[in-house]
Structure formats: C-alpha cells, structure tokens
C-alpha cells in the first residue's frame, strides 16, 4: 500500500500548489480557483526520487533568476575588444 503525505500547500488568491509524497515520488499539483466549482487541478508533475536533486536544483536556479536584481538582466555595457585572428608572433 502506498503512503501519501501531504505537504502544506502554497496558497495564493486564486492559485495554489499542493505537494504530496507518495511512495518513491513527489507529486506537485497546480490548482486554480473557479467560482462555483472550487479548486481545479490544472497541471500535475510527478517526480521520481532519483530525479529530485535535479528538480530541486532547477527550481532553485529559477527562483534565483526571478529574485535577482533587474539590472543583472541587462545586456553587458562593456564594449567587446576586437578579436585579431591572424596575430603576428613577436
């Protein structure tokens, strides 16, 4: 028999994420609130235990990018140095 453990959901106004642990996988559900119907599941992701480190790393990278200083997203203002392809030997 599979054991299911519910992790506390991340609640928003009309969106939420539920996370469950079931046997050897994590189940992530994205739900939205629909008037008259309640919470409706839009997407489900099942992540096997062997994929969890990569999944966690990918989420961390995405979170850092979202929380980064917006100035870091600008293109470099450094003028590139011209590349000399055929250099003479000194």
N, CA, C and O atoms as a DFTB+ gen file, in Angstrom:
360 C
 N C O
     1  1       0.843      -1.186       0.000
     2  2       0.000       0.000       0.000
     3  2       0.884       1.243       0.000
     4  3       1.875       1.324       0.725
     5  1       0.506       2.190      -0.815
     6  2       1.272       3.423      -0.924
     7  2       0.938       4.360       0.219
     8  3      -0.214       4.480       0.637
     9  1       1.966       5.016       0.710
    10  2       1.793       6.002       1.761
    11  2       1.789       7.386       1.134
    12  3       2.681       7.719       0.354
    13  1       0.803       8.182       1.466
    14  2       0.714       9.535       0.920
    15  2       0.829      10.526       2.065
    16  3       0.111      10.433       3.061
    17  1       1.733      11.468       1.909
    18  2       1.902      12.512       2.912
    19  2       1.719      13.849       2.211
    20  3       2.362      14.118       1.196
    21  1       0.858      14.671       2.744
    22  2       0.603      15.979       2.139
    23  2       1.473      17.024       2.809
    24  3       1.495      17.149       4.033
    25  1       2.177      17.760       1.996
    26  2       2.972      18.884       2.468
    27  2       2.065      20.111       2.415
    28  3       1.166      20.187       1.577
    29  1       2.298      21.056       3.296
    30  2       1.447      22.255       3.320
    31  2       1.419      22.944       1.961
    32  3       2.467      23.153       1.350
    33  1       0.235      23.294       1.488
    34  2       0.143      23.941       0.178
    35  2       0.590      25.395       0.231
    36  3       0.478      26.060       1.261
    37  1       1.094      25.868      -0.886
    38  2       1.407      27.287      -1.026
    39  2       0.142      27.956      -1.537
    40  3      -0.280      27.716      -2.668
    41  1      -0.452      28.783      -0.715
    42  2      -1.735      29.386      -1.080
    43  2      -1.554      30.762      -1.692
    44  3      -0.718      31.553      -1.254
    45  1      -2.337      31.026      -2.692
    46  2      -2.419      32.341      -3.306
    47  2      -3.871      32.747      -3.305
    48  3      -4.710      32.067      -2.713
    49  1      -4.177      33.846      -3.958
    50  2      -5.556      34.314      -4.010
    51  2      -6.432      33.352      -4.802
    52  3      -7.465      32.895      -4.314
    53  1      -6.017      33.051      -6.014
    54  2      -6.801      32.145      -6.859
    55  2      -5.935      31.050      -7.459
    56  3      -6.352      30.366      -8.393
    57  1      -4.735      30.882      -6.926
    58  2      -3.826      29.839      -7.391
    59  2      -3.179      29.197      -6.174
    60  3      -2.950      29.861      -5.162
    61  1      -2.885      27.911      -6.273
    62  2      -2.134      27.274      -5.198
    63  2      -1.382      26.074      -5.738
    64  3      -1.692      25.553      -6.810
    65  1      -0.404      25.652      -4.986
    66  2       0.394      24.479      -5.318
    67  2       0.290      23.514      -4.153
    68  3       0.557      23.882      -3.009
    69  1      -0.095      22.283      -4.439
    70  2      -0.102      21.221      -3.435
    71  2       1.064      20.292      -3.722
    72  3       1.356      19.988      -4.879
    73  1       1.725      19.846      -2.671
    74  2       2.849      18.924      -2.815
    75  2       2.574      17.701      -1.955
    76  3       2.257      17.823      -0.772
    77  1       2.696      16.527      -2.553
    78  2       2.471      15.266      -1.861
    79  2       3.698      14.379      -2.016
    80  3       4.405      14.450      -3.021
    81  1       3.945      13.543      -1.012
    82  2       4.955      12.498      -1.120
    83  2       4.199      11.184      -1.172
    84  3       3.409      10.876      -0.280
    85  1       4.444      10.410      -2.222
    86  2       3.760       9.130      -2.387
    87  2       4.792       8.084      -2.783
    88  3       5.403       8.179      -3.848
    89  1       4.984       7.088      -1.928
    90  2       5.959       6.025      -2.178
    91  2       7.317       6.638      -2.500
    92  3       7.923       7.271      -1.635
    93  1       7.805       6.465      -3.720
    94  2       9.142       6.954      -4.075
    95  2       9.090       8.143      -5.032
    96  3       9.994       8.327      -5.846
    97  1       8.036       8.945      -4.934
    98  2       7.942      10.114      -5.803
    99  2       7.271      11.286      -5.101
   100  3       6.560      11.123      -4.109
   101  1       7.516      12.460      -5.641
   102  2       6.874      13.683      -5.167
   103  2       5.876      14.101      -6.240
   104  3       6.186      14.085      -7.432
   105  1       4.680      14.474      -5.807
   106  2       3.641      14.908      -6.735
   107  2       3.358      16.378      -6.467
   108  3       3.017      16.761      -5.348
   109  1       3.502      17.194      -7.497
   110  2       3.261      18.628      -7.404
   111  2       2.035      18.938      -8.258
   112  3       1.998      18.623      -9.447
   113  1       1.028      19.563      -7.634
   114  2      -0.198      19.906      -8.360
   115  2      -0.399      21.413      -8.348
   116  3      -0.290      22.057      -7.304
   117  1      -0.694      21.968      -9.520
   118  2      -1.004      23.385      -9.660
   119  2      -2.512      23.497      -9.802
   120  3      -3.099      22.918     -10.716
   121  1      -3.145      24.246      -8.891
   122  2      -4.601      24.378      -8.892
   123  2      -5.011      25.838      -9.008
   124  3      -4.294      26.734      -8.563
   125  1      -6.169      26.065      -9.610
   126  2      -6.742      27.410      -9.680
   127  2      -8.166      27.374      -9.134
   128  3      -8.850      26.354      -9.215
   129  1      -8.597      28.497      -8.580
   130  2      -9.941      28.614      -8.016
   131  2     -10.908      29.022      -9.120
   132  3     -10.676      30.000      -9.831
   133  1     -11.993      28.266      -9.257
   134  2     -13.031      28.566     -10.241
   135  2     -14.328      28.790      -9.477
   136  3     -14.792      27.909      -8.754
   137  1     -14.915      29.987      -9.643
   138  2     -16.170      30.294      -8.948
   139  2     -17.222      29.241      -9.281
   140  3     -17.420      28.889     -10.444
   141  1     -17.886      28.750      -8.253
   142  2     -18.933      27.759      -8.432
   143  2     -18.430      26.326      -8.502
   144  3     -19.211      25.389      -8.337
   145  1     -17.133      26.142      -8.744
   146  2     -16.559      24.793      -8.824
   147  2     -15.536      24.516      -7.732
   148  3     -15.356      23.371      -7.317
   149  1     -14.862      25.573      -7.267
   150  2     -13.823      25.394      -6.252
   151  2     -12.457      25.207      -6.896
   152  3     -12.219      25.661      -8.015
   153  1     -11.562      24.533      -6.178
   154  2     -10.197      24.326      -6.652
   155  2     -10.178      23.273      -7.748
   156  3     -10.699      22.172      -7.572
   157  1      -9.575      23.618      -8.880
   158  2      -9.476      22.709     -10.022
   159  2      -8.006      22.500     -10.368
   160  3      -7.249      23.460     -10.509
   161  1      -7.609      21.234     -10.503
   162  2      -6.226      20.905     -10.845
   163  2      -5.975      21.213     -12.319
   164  3      -6.698      20.739     -13.194
   165  1      -4.948      22.009     -12.579
   166  2      -4.592      22.375     -13.951
   167  2      -3.446      21.526     -14.483
   168  3      -3.442      21.122     -15.646
   169  1      -2.471      21.260     -13.609
   170  2      -1.285      20.505     -14.021
   171  2      -0.816      19.645     -12.864
   172  3      -0.952      20.016     -11.698
   173  1      -0.266      18.499     -13.200
   174  2       0.320      17.610     -12.205
   175  2       1.696      17.186     -12.695
   176  3       1.864      16.795     -13.850
   177  1       2.674      17.266     -11.809
   178  2       4.031      16.819     -12.120
   179  2       4.388      15.734     -11.118
   180  3       4.266      15.933      -9.909
   181  1       4.829      14.589     -11.618
   182  2       5.298      13.505     -10.759
   183  2       6.801      13.387     -10.946
   184  3       7.289      13.192     -12.059
   185  1       7.526      13.509      -9.841
   186  2       8.984      13.486      -9.887
   187  2       9.470      12.287      -9.085
   188  3       9.228      12.194      -7.882
   189  1      10.158      11.367      -9.763
   190  2      10.713      10.197      -9.082
   191  2      11.836      10.623      -8.151
   192  3      12.464      11.663      -8.352
   193  1      12.082       9.811      -7.133
   194  2      13.085      10.165      -6.124
   195  2      14.466      10.369      -6.733
   196  3      15.223      11.215      -6.256
   197  1      14.813       9.616      -7.777
   198  2      16.135       9.782      -8.378
   199  2      16.257      11.080      -9.182
   200  3      17.368      11.511      -9.491
   201  1      15.135      11.701      -9.519
   202  2      15.151      12.973     -10.246
   203  2      15.038      14.184      -9.320
   204  3      15.208      15.318      -9.767
   205  1      14.755      13.959      -8.044
   206  2      14.536      15.069      -7.109
   207  2      15.708      16.035      -7.001
   208  3      15.480      17.245      -6.985
   209  1      16.959      15.561      -6.926
   210  2      18.057      16.536      -6.839
   211  2      18.097      17.486      -8.039
   212  3      18.312      18.687      -7.871
   213  1      17.892      16.956      -9.245
   214  2      17.889      17.807     -10.441
   215  2      16.690      18.748     -10.447
   216  3      16.814      19.915     -10.818
   217  1      15.532      18.241     -10.036
   218  2      14.315      19.055      -9.978
   219  2      14.497      20.198      -8.979
   220  3      14.150      21.345      -9.262
   221  1      15.040      19.872      -7.819
   222  2      15.268      20.879      -6.777
   223  2      16.277      21.929      -7.248
   224  3      16.103      23.123      -7.007
   225  1      17.326      21.471      -7.915
   226  2      18.342      22.393      -8.427
   227  2      17.731      23.325      -9.484
   228  3      18.000      24.527      -9.482
   229  1      16.915      22.773     -10.380
   230  2      16.282      23.588     -11.422
   231  2      15.357      24.640     -10.814
   232  3      15.331      25.783     -11.271
   233  1      14.597      24.257      -9.782
   234  2      13.720      25.221      -9.111
   235  2      14.531      26.307      -8.411
   236  3      14.143      27.476      -8.427
   237  1      15.649      25.934      -7.800
   238  2      16.499      26.916      -7.118
   239  2      17.075      27.925      -8.100
   240  3      17.103      29.124      -7.823
   241  1      17.535      27.436      -9.248
   242  2      18.087      28.334     -10.269
   243  2      17.004      29.290     -10.762
   244  3      17.245      30.489     -10.899
   245  1      15.819      28.761     -11.026
   246  2      14.710      29.603     -11.495
   247  2      14.336      30.645     -10.448
   248  3      14.086      31.801     -10.791
   249  1      14.295      30.253      -9.172
   250  2      13.950      31.187      -8.099
   251  2      14.992      32.294      -7.984
   252  3      14.644      33.458      -7.789
   253  1      16.272      31.932      -8.104
   254  2      17.327      32.949      -8.038
   255  2      17.197      33.939      -9.191
   256  3      17.397      35.140      -9.008
   257  1      16.864      33.438     -10.377
   258  2      16.711      34.329     -11.530
   259  2      15.528      35.270     -11.342
   260  3      15.609      36.444     -11.704
   261  1      14.438      34.773     -10.783
   262  2      13.266      35.622     -10.548
   263  2      13.535      36.678      -9.488
   264  3      13.030      37.796      -9.580
   265  1      14.329      36.327      -8.482
   266  2      14.594      37.234      -7.369
   267  2      15.839      38.085      -7.579
   268  3      16.204      38.877      -6.710
   269  1      16.490      37.929      -8.723
   270  2      17.727      38.669      -8.979
   271  2      17.431      40.143      -9.204
   272  3      16.312      40.530      -9.541
   273  1      18.452      40.944      -9.012
   274  2      18.366      42.376      -9.284
   275  2      18.054      42.559     -10.771
   276  3      18.751      41.998     -11.617
   277  1      17.022      43.331     -11.098
   278  2      16.660      43.503     -12.506
   279  2      17.795      44.066     -13.357
   280  3      17.839      43.833     -14.565
   281  1      18.704      44.798     -12.740
   282  2      19.831      45.342     -13.501
   283  2      20.726      44.236     -14.030
   284  3      21.412      44.419     -15.035
   285  1      20.725      43.079     -13.354
   286  2      21.559      41.972     -13.803
   287  2      21.046      41.367     -15.101
   288  3      21.790      40.668     -15.791
   289  1      19.807      41.619     -15.440
   290  2      19.243      41.069     -16.654
   291  2      19.601      41.862     -17.904
   292  3      19.357      41.413     -19.023
   293  1      20.182      43.045     -17.706
   294  2      20.543      43.879     -18.853
   295  2      21.743      43.275     -19.576
   296  3      22.553      42.554     -18.995
   297  1      21.823      43.596     -20.856
   298  2      22.991      43.165     -21.604
   299  2      24.197      43.958     -21.129
   300  3      24.076      45.069     -20.613
   301  1      25.325      43.376     -21.312
   302  2      26.565      43.998     -20.885
   303  2      26.770      45.337     -21.580
   304  3      26.490      45.480     -22.770
   305  1      27.258      46.305     -20.834
   306  2      27.553      47.612     -21.401
   307  2      29.035      47.730     -21.726
   308  3      29.522      48.814     -22.049
   309  1      29.736      46.631     -21.642
   310  2      31.165      46.618     -21.947
   311  2      31.332      46.471     -23.452
   312  3      30.704      45.618     -24.081
   313  1      32.170      47.298     -24.008
   314  2      32.432      47.208     -25.443
   315  2      33.389      46.043     -25.667
   316  3      34.459      45.995     -25.060
   317  1      33.016      45.108     -26.529
   318  2      33.897      43.952     -26.741
   319  2      35.189      44.355     -27.442
   320  3      35.183      45.183     -28.354
   321  1      36.277      43.769     -27.012
   322  2      37.576      44.016     -27.615
   323  2      37.628      43.271     -28.945
   324  3      37.250      42.101     -29.009
   325  1      38.093      43.933     -30.012
   326  2      38.122      43.246     -31.306
   327  2      39.061      42.045     -31.273
   328  3      40.136      42.086     -30.675
   329  1      38.631      40.992     -31.923
   330  2      39.411      39.764     -31.978
   331  2      40.325      39.818     -33.191
   332  3      39.869      40.026     -34.316
   333  1      41.604      39.630     -32.957
   334  2      42.572      39.605     -34.049
   335  2      42.827      38.140     -34.368
   336  3      43.387      37.408     -33.552
   337  1      42.421      37.722     -35.539
   338  2      42.524      36.307     -35.899
   339  2      43.942      35.917     -36.313
   340  3      44.443      34.878     -35.884
   341  1      44.570      36.704     -37.111
   342  2      45.912      36.370     -37.593
   343  2      46.934      37.253     -36.892
   344  3      47.345      38.291     -37.411
   345  1      47.328      36.825     -35.719
   346  2      48.297      37.610     -34.960
   347  2      49.708      37.249     -35.410
   348  3      50.028      36.086     -35.659
   349  1      50.532      38.273     -35.506
   350  2      51.934      38.022     -35.811
   351  2      52.628      37.624     -34.528
   352  3      52.319      38.141     -33.454
   353  1      53.563      36.709     -34.644
   354  2      54.327      36.289     -33.469
   355  2      55.389      37.332     -33.187
   356  3      56.049      37.837     -34.095
   357  1      55.538      37.640     -31.927
   358  2      56.508      38.657     -31.528
   359  2      57.868      38.080     -31.389
   360  3      58.812      38.798     -31.058
